[in-house]
Amino acid sequence: MVIYSVTVILKKDTESDWLKWMKEVHVPDVMNTGYFLNWQMQKLILPEEAYDEITYVINYQAQSFQKYQLYIENEAPRLQIEHYEKFKDKFKASRSVYSSISK
Protein backbone atom coordinates (compact mmCIF):
# COMPACT_ATOMS: atom_id res chain seq x y z
CA MET A 1 0.00 0.00 0.00
CA VAL A 2 1.02 3.57 -0.68
CA ILE A 3 -0.18 6.61 1.25
CA TYR A 4 -0.42 9.92 -0.59
CA SER A 5 -0.44 12.55 2.15
CA VAL A 6 -1.49 16.15 1.58
CA THR A 7 -0.84 18.68 4.36
CA VAL A 8 -2.83 21.90 4.12
CA ILE A 9 -2.25 24.94 6.31
CA LEU A 10 -5.05 27.43 5.95
CA LYS A 11 -6.33 30.64 7.43
CA LYS A 12 -8.75 29.98 10.30
CA ASP A 13 -11.37 32.27 8.78
CA THR A 14 -11.47 29.91 5.78
CA GLU A 15 -11.71 26.67 7.78
CA SER A 16 -15.46 26.02 7.71
CA ASP A 17 -15.84 26.78 3.99
CA TRP A 18 -12.73 24.76 3.14
CA LEU A 19 -13.76 21.75 5.25
CA LYS A 20 -17.27 21.69 3.77
CA TRP A 21 -15.88 21.91 0.23
CA MET A 22 -13.29 19.21 0.91
CA LYS A 23 -15.87 16.77 2.30
CA GLU A 24 -18.58 17.48 -0.27
CA VAL A 25 -16.58 18.18 -3.45
CA HIS A 26 -12.83 17.70 -3.49
CA VAL A 27 -12.33 14.42 -1.64
CA PRO A 28 -15.25 12.76 -3.48
CA ASP A 29 -13.72 13.98 -6.78
CA VAL A 30 -10.34 12.47 -5.83
CA MET A 31 -11.94 9.20 -4.78
CA ASN A 32 -14.07 9.05 -7.93
CA THR A 33 -10.89 8.92 -10.03
CA GLY A 34 -10.62 5.27 -8.99
CA TYR A 35 -6.95 5.45 -8.04
CA PHE A 36 -7.43 5.33 -4.28
CA LEU A 37 -9.03 2.75 -1.99
CA ASN A 38 -9.66 4.89 1.07
CA TRP A 39 -9.01 8.26 2.63
CA GLN A 40 -8.72 9.81 6.07
CA MET A 41 -8.45 13.37 7.30
CA GLN A 42 -6.85 14.65 10.49
CA LYS A 43 -6.83 18.09 12.10
CA LEU A 44 -3.65 19.09 13.90
CA ILE A 45 -4.16 19.73 17.61
CA LEU A 46 -0.55 19.92 18.88
CA PRO A 47 1.79 21.57 18.37
CA GLU A 48 -0.39 24.61 17.94
CA GLU A 49 0.13 26.60 14.79
CA ALA A 50 0.06 30.36 14.42
CA TYR A 51 -2.99 31.99 15.98
CA ASP A 52 -4.62 32.56 12.58
CA GLU A 53 -3.80 29.22 10.90
CA ILE A 54 -4.99 25.63 11.17
CA THR A 55 -3.45 22.45 9.72
CA TYR A 56 -5.17 19.44 8.17
CA VAL A 57 -3.66 16.27 6.73
CA ILE A 58 -5.53 14.21 4.15
CA ASN A 59 -4.21 10.69 3.52
CA TYR A 60 -5.27 8.78 0.42
CA GLN A 61 -4.48 5.06 0.29
CA ALA A 62 -3.50 3.54 -3.07
CA GLN A 63 -3.02 -0.13 -3.88
CA SER A 64 0.40 0.55 -5.46
CA PHE A 65 2.91 3.23 -6.33
CA GLN A 66 1.85 2.81 -9.97
CA LYS A 67 -1.76 3.76 -9.09
CA TYR A 68 -0.46 6.85 -7.29
CA GLN A 69 1.67 7.78 -10.32
CA LEU A 70 -1.30 7.40 -12.66
CA TYR A 71 -3.31 9.71 -10.41
CA ILE A 72 -0.50 12.30 -10.44
CA GLU A 73 -0.20 12.13 -14.23
CA ASN A 74 -3.89 11.97 -15.15
CA GLU A 75 -5.92 13.72 -12.46
CA ALA A 76 -3.87 15.67 -9.90
CA PRO A 77 -3.15 18.77 -12.03
CA ARG A 78 -6.84 19.42 -12.69
CA LEU A 79 -7.88 18.81 -9.07
CA GLN A 80 -5.05 20.89 -7.65
CA ILE A 81 -5.98 23.80 -9.94
CA GLU A 82 -9.61 23.59 -8.76
CA HIS A 83 -8.42 23.74 -5.14
CA TYR A 84 -6.11 26.66 -5.85
CA GLU A 85 -8.78 28.62 -7.73
CA LYS A 86 -11.28 28.11 -4.93
CA PHE A 87 -8.98 29.13 -2.03
CA LYS A 88 -6.10 31.02 -3.72
CA ASP A 89 -3.90 32.72 -1.12
CA LYS A 90 -5.79 31.30 1.88
CA PHE A 91 -3.69 28.10 2.12
CA LYS A 92 -0.31 26.41 1.70
CA ALA A 93 -0.07 22.75 0.72
CA SER A 94 2.67 20.14 0.75
CA ARG A 95 2.56 16.56 -0.43
CA SER A 96 4.38 13.37 0.61
CA VAL A 97 4.20 9.71 -0.35
CA TYR A 98 4.72 6.85 2.10
CA SER A 99 4.83 3.08 1.83
CA SER A 100 2.64 1.28 4.34
CA ILE A 101 4.38 -1.15 6.71
CA SER A 102 2.36 -4.17 7.77
CA LYS A 103 2.22 -5.38 11.37
Residue pairs with C-beta under 8 A, 6 or more apart in sequence:
1 37
1 61
1 62
1 63
1 99
1 100
2 61
2 62
2 63
2 64
2 65
2 67
2 68
2 97
2 98
2 99
2 100
3 59
3 60
3 61
3 62
3 97
3 98
3 99
3 100
4 36
4 59
4 60
4 61
4 62
4 68
4 71
4 95
4 96
4 97
5 57
5 58
5 59
5 60
5 95
5 96
5 97
5 98
6 57
6 58
6 59
6 60
6 93
6 94
6 95
7 55
7 56
7 57
7 93
7 94
7 95
7 96
8 18
8 55
8 56
8 57
8 58
8 91
8 92
8 93
9 49
9 53
9 54
9 55
9 91
9 92
9 93
10 18
10 53
10 54
10 55
10 56
10 87
10 90
10 91
10 92
11 52
11 53
11 90
11 91
12 52
12 53
12 54
13 52
14 87
14 90
14 91
15 54
18 87
18 90
18 91
19 56
21 86
22 41
22 56
22 58
26 79
26 82
26 83
27 39
27 41
27 58
29 79
29 82
30 36
30 39
30 60
30 71
30 75
30 79
31 39
31 60
33 71
33 74
33 75
35 62
35 67
35 68
35 70
35 71
35 75
36 60
36 61
36 62
36 67
36 71
37 61
37 62
37 63
38 60
38 61
39 58
39 59
39 60
39 61
40 58
40 59
40 61
41 56
41 57
41 58
41 59
42 56
42 57
42 59
43 54
43 55
43 56
44 54
44 55
44 56
44 57
49 55
61 100
62 68
62 71
65 97
65 99
68 97
83 93
